[in-house]
Amino acid sequence: MVYYGDEIIRFDWAMKRLLRQKANFAVLDSFLSELLGEKVSIHRILESEGNKESADDKFNRVDVLAENSKGDLIIIEIQNNAEIYYFQRMLYGTSKAITEYIYEGDEYSQIRKVYSISIVYFDIGQGNDYIYHGKSVFKGVHTHDTLRLSVKQREKFTKEDAGDLFPEYYILRVNEFNQHAVTPLDEWIAFLKSGKINEDTKVEGLRLARKQLRVSCLSKEERRAYERHIENRRIQWDVLNTARDEGLDEGRAKGLEEGREKGRAEGRAEGRAEGRAEGKAEGRAEGRAEGRAEGKAEGIAETLQAVARNMKSQGLPIEMIVNTTGLSKEDVDKL
């Protein structure tokens, strides 16, 4: 038998099982209050998975769909595996929640405010922070002011800006949290990442979690289900890590081969360039040498012709002139 001691249940499994129970709402209340920056009180947990209306309809699966005391809808989803269309999935989730909780014939005033909270354990987008908040903001194209609600609308909706009526999104990039927990929200993120809670935490929700979310408090049936969940997660992580490592190996091999081919191409190009440069240099040197030789030969020939011309003017025999200068008899006759 495994002894779990004070080991805390993983937050994703707790979200599926324990945090749906009204007795544990205080844990969720604390987490949401820290994240949203206002007092949140969960009123009830609604249907946690969207209904499939047709074979072509997307299956809007969320971990928790809750309603707070103000009637707002809060979607909390935990995602472990990378999904390239996850942003669209968030948009679909909020849109589905809005349309499912307004009935035909209801006035538009019945449309709920929706908060979408995604706790992700993979790289999503590019950024340096570990918490991102997105909301609609209506800005003047010319004046750059923010469009506010009218006085009557502010009284009706207890909101300030027009964008406050639209869905808001929170993305918690848990793996990007690599710092010491300073604020209560940091402590929550640290718990989401490590599954551990400091014994001396002052955050009420985390103190409750340490007390209520211990593995040792589970029934035998719940513990077996939890152990199966953990084992499935390990297998899934192993598959993902293996696929990632294989992809890295393939990428490195491909990059190495591309590097070699690029090196060969650059080497050939450099060799051709160096060969052309060396050929030009050698050609210039040979040309200069040949030019000097040709010039010297021409100078000697002219000198010999001058000597032959002088000997011929003195009436010396042709044979003597040929033997002395090395010119042919024909060349001497032409002088």
Disulfide bonds with the S-S distance in Angstrom:
none
